[in-house]
Amino acid sequence: MDLISKLRGDSDLSDLLSDVCDMEIFPELRVPQDESGHLVYNIPGKTFAGEKSGSEFILLEDGSIGYWGSEGRCGRIADNLQEFFEFMVNCPGWTDYLWEDAYEDAEELCAFAEEIYEEHVDNAQDLCDFDLPAAQQELAQRLGVEKKADAADILMRFYQSAKREPRFKYTYTEKDGTIHSGTGSVFDV
């Protein structure tokens, strides 16, 4: 929770996190989205951050980080807060890295990650004259996480967290009693 407290106490750092990662740290822990009582999760936790889309990052009871996406994506994305922030800093636009086939081969993953990252750098520069690598480096330094030139090992840790059991799943119950359950993998929608 030290990194969360640090972000809550430093508005400039929180703004930098928002610029790089499209994420807002909430002033206090919250009950995860429940869609007016229709949505429940198999692992209890508290929401500590969200994306502009309405998606949430949830600190699960085992210390791992879960994600509930406003578009139905749900699962574990990191085994602890330190790994979560390292992942977010190194892989901005992290949902663009959700092509599961790329994780089958280390060389392919490295090339895939580099291609996605370069797209993000170019888009940030072209669309809003934002120096993403410089901002990432500053954010990493201020959070005390490593900014890596190659994020393949970070992505493999993310993949392993996303696949480990028990998976973080949701169950949604419609008004008519129909039940929908997620797979517990952020790679599935």
C-alpha positions in Angstrom: 0.0 0.0 0.0 3.0 2.3 0.2 2.9 3.1 -3.5 -0.8 3.9 -3.3 -0.2 6.1 -0.3 2.6 7.8 -2.1 0.4 8.5 -5.1 -2.5 9.7 -2.9 -0.1 12.2 -1.2 1.5 13.7 -4.4 -0.9 15.2 -6.9 1.9 15.8 -9.5 2.9 12.1 -9.3 -0.8 11.1 -9.6 -1.1 13.4 -12.7 2.0 11.7 -14.2 0.5 8.3 -13.6 -2.7 9.4 -15.3 -0.8 10.7 -18.3 1.3 7.6 -18.8 -1.1 4.9 -17.7 -4.6 6.4 -18.0 -5.2 5.5 -14.4 -6.5 7.3 -11.4 -5.7 6.3 -7.8 -8.8 6.7 -5.7 -8.7 8.7 -2.4 -9.7 5.6 -0.5 -10.4 1.9 -1.1 -13.9 1.2 -2.5 -16.2 -1.7 -2.9 -15.7 -3.1 -6.4 -18.3 -2.4 -9.1 -21.4 -4.5 -8.5 -23.8 -3.3 -11.1 -26.5 -2.6 -8.5 -26.1 -6.0 -6.9 -26.1 -8.1 -10.1 -22.3 -8.5 -10.3 -20.3 -10.6 -7.7 -16.7 -11.8 -7.6 -15.2 -15.1 -6.4 -12.4 -13.4 -4.6 -13.0 -10.5 -2.2 -11.1 -7.3 -2.7 -11.2 -3.5 -2.7 -10.9 -1.2 -5.6 -7.9 1.2 -5.4 -7.8 2.7 -8.9 -9.8 3.1 -12.1 -9.5 3.9 -15.7 -11.4 6.7 -17.5 -13.5 4.0 -19.1 -14.9 3.0 -15.7 -12.8 -0.1 -15.4 -11.3 -0.9 -12.0 -8.1 -2.3 -10.5 -8.9 -4.3 -7.4 -6.5 -5.3 -4.6 -7.6 -8.9 -3.9 -7.5 -10.5 -0.4 -4.4 -12.5 -1.3 -2.5 -9.3 -2.2 -2.7 -9.9 -6.0 -4.3 -7.3 -8.4 -7.5 -8.0 -10.2 -9.1 -6.1 -13.0 -12.7 -5.7 -13.9 -13.3 -4.1 -17.3 -16.4 -2.1 -18.2 -16.5 -4.2 -21.4 -16.6 -7.5 -19.6 -12.9 -8.4 -19.2 -12.1 -9.7 -15.8 -9.1 -11.4 -14.3 -5.9 -11.2 -12.3 -3.1 -9.0 -13.8 -0.3 -8.9 -11.2 0.7 -10.9 -8.1 1.4 -7.8 -6.0 1.3 -4.0 -6.1 5.0 -3.7 -7.0 4.6 -5.9 -10.0 1.4 -4.1 -10.9 3.0 -0.7 -11.1 6.1 -2.1 -12.9 3.7 -3.6 -15.5 1.7 -0.4 -15.9 4.7 1.8 -16.2 6.4 -0.4 -18.7 3.3 -1.4 -20.7 1.1 1.7 -21.1 -2.1 0.8 -22.9 -1.7 -2.7 -21.4 -4.8 -4.1 -23.0 -3.1 -3.8 -26.4 -0.8 -6.6 -25.2 -3.7 -9.1 -24.9 -2.9 -11.2 -27.9 -2.4 -14.6 -26.3 -0.6 -16.3 -29.2 2.4 -13.9 -28.8 3.1 -15.4 -25.3 3.9 -18.9 -26.7 7.3 -17.9 -27.9 9.8 -15.6 -26.2 11.2 -14.1 -29.4 7.7 -13.5 -30.8 6.7 -11.9 -27.5 9.7 -9.5 -27.6 8.9 -8.5 -31.2 5.2 -8.1 -30.4 5.9 -6.0 -27.3 8.3 -3.8 -29.1 5.8 -3.2 -32.0 3.0 -2.3 -29.6 5.2 0.0 -27.5 6.5 1.9 -30.6 2.9 2.4 -31.7 2.1 4.0 -28.3 5.2 6.2 -28.4 4.4 7.4 -31.9 0.7 8.0 -31.1 1.6 10.0 -28.0 4.1 12.1 -29.9 1.8 12.6 -32.9 -1.5 13.2 -31.1 -0.5 15.3 -28.2 3.3 16.0 -28.5 3.9 13.8 -25.4 7.3 12.3 -24.8 6.1 8.9 -23.5 9.6 7.4 -22.8 10.7 10.4 -20.8 7.4 10.4 -18.8 7.7 6.7 -18.2 11.3 7.1 -17.0 10.3 9.8 -14.6 7.3 7.9 -13.3 9.4 4.7 -12.8 12.0 6.7 -10.9 9.5 8.4 -8.7 7.6 5.2 -7.9 10.8 3.2 -7.4 10.1 0.7 -10.1 12.4 -0.3 -13.0 11.8 1.0 -16.5 13.0 -1.7 -18.8 14.1 -1.4 -22.4 12.6 -4.8 -23.1 9.3 -5.6 -21.3 9.1 -9.3 -22.3 9.9 -10.6 -18.8 7.3 -8.2 -17.3 4.7 -9.4 -19.8 5.5 -13.1 -19.0 4.9 -12.4 -15.3 1.7 -10.7 -16.3 0.7 -13.7 -18.4 1.5 -16.1 -15.6 -0.6 -14.0 -13.1 -3.5 -13.9 -15.5 -3.4 -17.7 -15.9 -2.8 -18.9 -12.3 -5.5 -20.5 -10.2 -7.7 -19.6 -8.6 -8.7 -17.2 -11.4 -10.4 -13.9 -10.5 -13.9 -14.3 -11.9 -17.2 -12.5 -12.0 -20.7 -13.8 -12.1 -23.5 -11.5 -13.4 -27.1 -12.3 -12.7 -29.7 -10.7 -15.0 -33.1 -9.5 -13.6 -34.7 -12.6 -15.1 -32.3 -14.9 -13.2 -30.0 -15.7 -16.2 -26.4 -16.1 -15.0 -23.3 -15.1 -17.0 -19.8 -16.0 -15.7 -16.4 -14.8 -16.8 -13.5 -17.1 -17.5 -11.2 -15.3 -15.1 -8.7 -14.4 -17.8 -8.2 -10.9 -19.0 -7.3 -12.5 -22.4 -10.9 -13.6 -22.8 -13.9 -11.4 -23.4 
